[in-house]
């Protein structure tokens, strides 16, 4: 009985989790265990690990998908699979019931706007720094990259939406593609850029006022024209920076649900939308600053490339 208790799925999962703590950020490790305790252990936790079937795992994943958390569902499937890989190394079992379910719950992949490869970021910043454009429009592109909100949400920004003290940008519901306001935690670099921008356009209501109209803001093609003029036509778009941010942050192990909230994606599952009102604000503050530092490192690389070109 003692041996059986030690070889339940939950017992092995907790051993796997403890042995991998050194590999993960604390918040990521906490989320893994929390999701296991919520979605996995109540259903298969007490089953001896060699006896958990593909059907058992399928039911666990299907329950998560049913509430609309597809990203979390795939993460949980991967974690279950990792527990079995760990158990295989301990020679407890050579089965892995999570493997046959790879891709089983995937939705049809939508067509995305072209997104800049992360390896091109330093060169992109180099060209942006040297681009022949107004400084406020250059800052617009940089804020799109930093905040990864939609093009219209950034270029239509108003100074009354910025709270410099709290370091937030709150976009009202009437400017969003969903029926609620959206708060963007602002990183240190974003605040620096907004202070620079305020010295240029701070006397107007808009962050990026139209050069042709006193009551409007720059057109939807402004950022795109700058990017295309830098030689990135068909390679990068303002909207594509949302995909880039999502990919990088998910790979770093940040909470997928928090990332989706930062992207202001509309919840398709109406029941989940009614009950899941978590804003994940603290998690979003953390990864927005992390991502800002990630981008700024590439920006500093671009500055060094320019300096080397001057002195070379």
VEXMAR-292897 format. One line per 2 residues: number of its first residue (from 1); for each residue x, y, z of C-alpha. Coordinates in pm, 1 decimal, decimal comma. Example, Ala and Ser with C-alpha at 12.3 -4.5 7.8 and 13.67 -1.06 7.14 Angstrom:
2
1> 1230,0 -450,0 780,0 ~ 1367,0 -106,0 714,0
end
This chain:
312
1> 0,0 0,0 0,0 ~ 288,2 238,9 78,9
3> 447,9 166,0 -258,4 ~ 115,7 224,2 -434,1
5> 68,3 556,9 -253,0 ~ 411,2 672,5 -363,0
7> 334,8 591,1 -726,5 ~ 4,6 775,0 -767,0
9> -5,7 1042,6 -1033,8 ~ -19,7 1318,4 -770,9
11> 278,0 1181,4 -576,9 ~ 494,4 1160,1 -889,5
13> 372,5 1497,9 -1013,8 ~ 475,1 1663,8 -687,2
15> 818,3 1496,2 -703,7 ~ 858,4 1614,8 -1063,9
17> 755,0 1966,4 -961,6 ~ 997,8 1978,2 -667,0
19> 1288,0 1849,4 -877,5 ~ 1231,9 2117,3 -1142,3
21> 1186,6 2425,4 -921,9 ~ 1537,9 2544,0 -1005,1
23> 1443,5 2567,8 -1375,1 ~ 1140,3 2793,4 -1337,0
25> 1056,4 3143,2 -1229,4 ~ 871,0 3132,3 -892,5
27> 544,9 3262,5 -1039,3 ~ 558,6 2997,6 -1314,3
29> 623,3 2719,0 -1062,1 ~ 330,0 2838,3 -849,4
31> 98,2 2842,2 -1149,6 ~ 191,8 2487,9 -1253,8
33> 112,8 2350,8 -908,0 ~ -203,9 2558,9 -878,4
35> -333,8 2433,6 -1214,6 ~ -248,9 2074,6 -1120,4
37> -432,2 2108,3 -789,0 ~ -733,5 2264,5 -958,0
39> -765,9 2068,8 -1282,1 ~ -570,7 1743,2 -1252,0
41> -527,4 1602,5 -901,3 ~ -902,4 1591,4 -818,9
43> -958,9 1362,4 -1119,7 ~ -651,4 1143,8 -1168,5
45> -435,0 1232,7 -869,2 ~ -502,1 915,1 -671,6
47> -478,7 673,2 -966,8 ~ -152,1 476,3 -978,8
49> 52,8 650,1 -1244,5 ~ 95,6 338,0 -1465,9
51> -282,3 295,3 -1472,1 ~ -386,2 641,7 -1591,6
53> -536,5 595,7 -1938,0 ~ -544,9 816,2 -2244,7
55> -918,3 849,0 -2181,7 ~ -852,1 975,2 -1826,7
57> -616,0 1246,3 -1952,4 ~ -851,7 1329,5 -2237,5
59> -1134,9 1394,1 -1990,9 ~ -910,0 1621,5 -1781,5
61> -808,4 1827,3 -2085,4 ~ -1162,4 1835,2 -2226,7
63> -1294,2 1986,7 -1901,7 ~ -1042,5 2270,9 -1928,1
65> -1123,7 2328,3 -2296,1 ~ -1495,9 2335,7 -2209,9
67> -1448,8 2651,3 -2006,2 ~ -1262,2 2817,3 -2292,0
69> -908,8 2795,8 -2150,7 ~ -747,1 2631,7 -2453,8
71> -402,4 2772,2 -2383,7 ~ -410,7 2639,4 -2027,6
73> -544,0 2304,4 -2153,3 ~ -242,4 2252,7 -2378,3
75> -4,7 2360,5 -2101,9 ~ -163,2 2107,7 -1864,1
77> -134,2 1832,4 -2127,0 ~ 236,2 1915,4 -2164,9
79> 288,1 1908,6 -1788,0 ~ 114,7 1571,3 -1757,8
81> 340,3 1442,7 -2034,2 ~ 645,4 1582,0 -1853,3
83> 545,8 1392,3 -1536,2 ~ 542,7 1069,4 -1737,2
85> 879,9 1148,3 -1893,6 ~ 1013,3 1203,7 -1541,5
87> 858,2 873,0 -1427,3 ~ 1019,4 695,5 -1721,3
89> 1361,1 816,2 -1607,4 ~ 1281,1 669,2 -1264,9
91> 1188,2 342,1 -1443,4 ~ 836,3 348,0 -1299,8
93> 656,4 334,6 -1635,3 ~ 733,6 360,7 -2004,1
95> 381,3 482,6 -2093,9 ~ 278,7 840,0 -2165,1
97> -98,4 886,4 -2213,7 ~ -57,0 1257,9 -2283,8
99> 136,6 1204,0 -2607,0 ~ -152,0 1072,6 -2824,3
101> -352,7 1385,3 -2736,3 ~ -99,3 1626,0 -2885,1
103> -297,1 1853,3 -3119,3 ~ -627,9 1678,1 -3042,0
105> -788,8 1993,3 -2900,4 ~ -618,0 2247,5 -3123,3
107> -836,9 2497,8 -3301,4 ~ -780,5 2587,1 -3665,3
109> -491,9 2831,1 -3672,2 ~ -608,8 3176,8 -3780,7
111> -418,1 3378,5 -4035,6 ~ -192,3 3622,2 -3853,8
113> -41,9 3948,7 -3965,8 ~ 329,3 3924,0 -4051,7
115> 531,8 3942,2 -3730,7 ~ 894,0 4051,1 -3708,9
117> 1127,0 3761,6 -3615,2 ~ 1279,9 3834,1 -3275,8
119> 1627,6 3784,1 -3423,1 ~ 1562,8 4096,5 -3633,2
121> 1477,5 4325,5 -3341,7 ~ 1817,9 4494,4 -3309,2
123> 1834,2 4562,6 -3683,6 ~ 1471,8 4681,1 -3679,6
125> 1551,6 4931,4 -3403,6 ~ 1863,8 5043,7 -3590,5
127> 1656,9 5125,7 -3896,6 ~ 1383,1 5286,2 -3686,2
129> 1632,6 5515,8 -3511,8 ~ 1766,6 5626,2 -3850,4
131> 1427,6 5645,8 -4024,7 ~ 1324,9 5975,3 -4183,4
133> 1010,3 6047,2 -3980,6 ~ 874,3 6274,0 -3710,3
135> 997,5 6183,8 -3362,3 ~ 643,5 6152,3 -3225,1
137> 562,9 5897,2 -3496,7 ~ 881,7 5706,7 -3417,7
139> 766,7 5694,8 -3054,0 ~ 428,6 5568,5 -3174,5
141> 594,8 5263,0 -3331,7 ~ 800,4 5207,3 -3018,0
143> 493,8 5223,9 -2791,9 ~ 307,6 4979,9 -3016,9
145> 598,2 4740,3 -2963,0 ~ 615,8 4801,5 -2586,5
147> 243,4 4796,9 -2508,0 ~ 138,3 4554,1 -2787,5
149> -207,8 4706,9 -2797,0 ~ -383,1 4745,2 -3130,9
151> -265,7 5015,6 -3369,4 ~ -586,5 5220,1 -3330,2
153> -576,8 5196,8 -2951,8 ~ -223,3 5339,9 -2942,7
155> -248,3 5609,9 -3208,8 ~ -585,5 5726,9 -3072,2
157> -446,7 5762,7 -2721,1 ~ -531,2 6071,0 -2515,5
159> -323,6 6226,4 -2241,0 ~ -611,1 6202,5 -1994,1
161> -579,8 5820,9 -2019,7 ~ -220,5 5821,6 -1890,8
163> -158,6 5804,7 -1515,5 ~ 210,5 5881,9 -1472,8
165> 196,7 5832,3 -1096,8 ~ 42,9 5485,0 -1111,5
167> 225,7 5402,9 -1435,0 ~ -87,1 5291,9 -1618,6
169> -260,6 5367,3 -1946,0 ~ -636,4 5305,6 -1918,6
171> -814,5 5289,4 -2253,9 ~ -1191,4 5344,7 -2215,4
173> -1440,0 5087,5 -2340,1 ~ -1557,3 5305,1 -2627,9
175> -1209,0 5280,0 -2782,2 ~ -1174,8 4904,3 -2731,9
177> -1297,9 4607,9 -2934,9 ~ -1470,7 4477,1 -2623,6
179> -1729,0 4622,7 -2380,6 ~ -1488,3 4715,7 -2101,8
181> -1192,8 4945,2 -2041,8 ~ -840,5 4810,3 -2076,5
183> -550,0 4894,3 -1846,7 ~ -192,3 4872,3 -1971,6
185> 77,1 4863,6 -1700,6 ~ 353,0 5095,5 -1820,6
187> 717,2 4993,3 -1794,2 ~ 996,3 5231,3 -1702,1
189> 1092,3 5271,1 -2068,3 ~ 732,2 5338,0 -2172,1
191> 712,7 5615,0 -1911,0 ~ 1037,4 5766,1 -2044,6
193> 900,3 5766,8 -2398,2 ~ 570,6 5919,8 -2286,0
195> 755,1 6195,8 -2101,2 ~ 954,0 6267,8 -2416,6
197> 633,1 6262,7 -2620,8 ~ 456,4 6493,4 -2375,3
199> 717,9 6760,5 -2442,0 ~ 621,1 6740,9 -2811,4
201> 241,7 6693,7 -2809,8 ~ 142,1 6753,1 -2447,1
203> -45,6 7073,7 -2529,2 ~ -298,1 6876,0 -2735,2
205> -559,5 6621,6 -2615,1 ~ -403,0 6343,6 -2822,6
207> -70,5 6165,7 -2783,0 ~ -37,4 6160,0 -3160,9
209> -240,4 6452,8 -3298,5 ~ -315,7 6473,8 -3667,5
211> -96,2 6723,1 -3854,3 ~ -401,0 6812,1 -4065,6
213> -680,6 6831,6 -3807,6 ~ -696,2 6988,1 -3463,0
215> -965,6 6742,2 -3352,7 ~ -814,4 6415,1 -3470,3
217> -510,0 6189,5 -3451,1 ~ -268,6 6033,1 -3698,7
219> -401,3 5792,9 -3961,6 ~ -398,8 5413,4 -3936,4
221> -128,1 5396,1 -4205,0 ~ 126,5 5616,3 -4025,6
223> 312,1 5342,0 -3836,9 ~ 279,6 5099,3 -4126,5
225> 434,5 5344,4 -4371,1 ~ 732,5 5395,3 -4142,9
227> 784,0 5019,8 -4109,9 ~ 744,7 4961,6 -4484,0
229> 984,6 5246,5 -4556,8 ~ 1244,2 5073,1 -4341,2
231> 1235,6 4774,2 -4577,6 ~ 994,8 4551,4 -4384,5
233> 702,8 4539,0 -4627,1 ~ 540,5 4195,7 -4593,0
235> 777,6 4110,0 -4306,2 ~ 643,9 4315,9 -4017,3
237> 324,8 4506,9 -3935,1 ~ 210,2 4707,7 -3630,7
239> -39,8 4431,9 -3546,4 ~ 230,3 4165,5 -3574,8
241> 405,2 4300,0 -3264,6 ~ 116,9 4155,4 -3062,3
243> 203,6 3808,2 -3189,7 ~ 573,1 3862,7 -3119,9
245> 504,6 3967,9 -2759,7 ~ 266,8 3675,9 -2703,4
247> 518,4 3423,6 -2836,6 ~ 809,5 3556,0 -2631,1
249> 610,9 3582,5 -2308,0 ~ 452,2 3239,3 -2341,8
251> 793,2 3084,9 -2404,3 ~ 919,0 3248,4 -2085,0
253> 648,6 3069,6 -1888,0 ~ 431,3 3366,8 -1792,5
255> 63,7 3295,7 -1725,8 ~ -110,5 3243,9 -2064,0
257> -442,2 3374,0 -1927,7 ~ -271,3 3693,8 -1806,6
259> -109,2 3736,7 -2148,6 ~ -447,8 3694,7 -2317,3
261> -590,2 3959,8 -2084,0 ~ -305,4 4196,9 -2170,9
263> -381,8 4142,3 -2539,6 ~ -746,1 4230,8 -2459,8
265> -871,7 3926,6 -2646,1 ~ -1245,9 3868,4 -2622,5
267> -1341,6 3553,5 -2432,7 ~ -1536,8 3326,5 -2669,6
269> -1680,6 3111,4 -2392,6 ~ -1972,2 3314,3 -2252,7
271> -1990,1 3120,1 -1926,5 ~ -1617,9 3162,1 -1865,3
273> -1642,2 3529,2 -1960,6 ~ -1915,1 3580,0 -1700,0
275> -1716,1 3423,4 -1416,7 ~ -1351,9 3487,7 -1499,6
277> -1309,8 3856,3 -1426,1 ~ -954,1 3831,0 -1297,8
279> -736,2 4112,6 -1425,6 ~ -401,8 3949,0 -1334,7
281> -270,9 4303,8 -1288,1 ~ 31,8 4212,9 -1073,8
283> 137,2 3940,9 -1317,7 ~ 89,3 4178,4 -1609,2
285> 301,0 4446,1 -1440,1 ~ 578,8 4190,8 -1398,1
287> 587,5 4063,6 -1754,4 ~ 535,0 4409,2 -1910,3
289> 850,7 4528,4 -1733,7 ~ 1034,8 4207,6 -1828,1
291> 933,6 4244,8 -2193,3 ~ 1031,2 4611,7 -2192,0
293> 1378,0 4517,9 -2064,6 ~ 1396,0 4247,3 -2332,8
295> 1319,5 4502,5 -2607,0 ~ 1543,8 4770,6 -2460,9
297> 1840,5 4534,4 -2469,9 ~ 1783,4 4501,2 -2846,5
299> 1743,8 4879,5 -2876,2 ~ 2078,1 4928,7 -2700,9
301> 2231,8 4678,2 -2941,4 ~ 2099,7 4894,8 -3224,6
303> 2262,9 5203,9 -3073,0 ~ 2594,9 5017,6 -3057,8
305> 2555,9 4910,8 -3422,4 ~ 2503,4 5274,5 -3522,1
307> 2803,3 5390,4 -3316,5 ~ 3023,0 5117,1 -3464,7
309> 2914,0 5228,1 -3811,0 ~ 3019,4 5585,5 -3735,4
311> 3358,0 5488,9 -3597,3 ~ 3429,2 5198,1 -3832,3
end
